[in-house]
Amino acid sequence: MDTFKAIVVKENHDQVIYGLEDVNLDSLSDGEVLVKVAYSSINYKDMLAVQKNGGVIRNYPMIPGIDLSGTIVHTTDNRYTEGQKVIVTGFTMGMSHTGGFAEYARVSGDWIVPLPVNLSLKDAMIFGTAGFTAALSIIALEEKGMDLNKNPRILVTGSTGGVGSIALQILAKIGYKNITALVRKEHQKEVAKSLGATNVIFVNELGEQNKPLNKQNFDFVLDTVGGDIASVLISQISYGGSMSMCGNAGGIKLASTVLPFILRGINLLGIDSVNVPIEDRDYIWEKIANEWNISQTTLINEISLEKLPHTIEAIKNGQHLGRTIIKY
């Protein structure tokens, strides 16, 4: 191919701008494997990538996009073959290495997960980094004692966003029966219930933030937002319970005392989806492709690359529901 379409982020004087451009292979970062991208997905991190001081991209110009699925068209890595279908998420893709918001991507062979048998390229991006992160969060909580047979009280924050909406569905599919969704707006209530929540509460119903210990309302919390919401929930986790943390849409600061930790023995579990060792990823993607596969019921919006700026603005303004994928 001579040229192909890509979203390119640039620094112009003191501004960060982005848009659709014609680029060529010389515009791509180095790597052993060239992939013809079939689908990508849009995450909160991708929104940050196109903002000034977003903390994601530091060197310009850059093609953003932390996710992709597609077909290998050329490889010098003998672990892979031309025509093979693959998934790539995380590492430095879309940050310091050109990413998935382009018709072609060149990546390291060390970043590639072969597409599982029971997953299509489209399904892979319905999950994407959001689904991968939701799966990591659930695995971490179950390792700390979240057990179907004990009917634990589970709370999911950011429940209609990318990670939260998939987490709700997986938890319901597994068979958990006491899942509370935290929402901000009235219209999100029915959405959360349709995704598998058995209860819905609003942020303003969480109670006082400055109490070191509150009533033990939840056994496990899957937090996707951080900030004040995470801070107030720490004091409401029951004895021996845990909270996973994977996002910062609500802020990066965390206010707490030591009391929930030393009097109730609670655990905070940090979730990172970017640098998960490649040898651990196959197992997670196999769970997603099989017993945790909720791709057929997920709330999705499929767009073209040209429509991406509209979705980016919706995420920035807190108006985005579910998952948006880009079809190439």
Secondary structure, DSSP 8 states (H G I E B T S, - for coil): ---EEEEEEEEETTEEEEEEEEE-GGGS---SEEEEEEEEE--HHHHHHTSTT-SS--SSSB---SEEEEEEEEES-TTS-TT-EEEEESTTBTTTB--SSBSEEEE-GGG-EE--TT--HHHHHHHHHHHHHHHHHHHHHHHTT--GGG---EEESSTTSHHHHHHHHHHHHHT---EEEEESSTHHHHHHHHTT-SEEEEGGGS--SS-SS----EEEEEESS-HHHHHHHHTTEEEEEEEEE---TT-S-----SHHHHHS--EEEE---SS--HHHHHHHHHHHHTTT--TTT--EEEE-GGGHHHHHHHHHTT---SEEEEE-
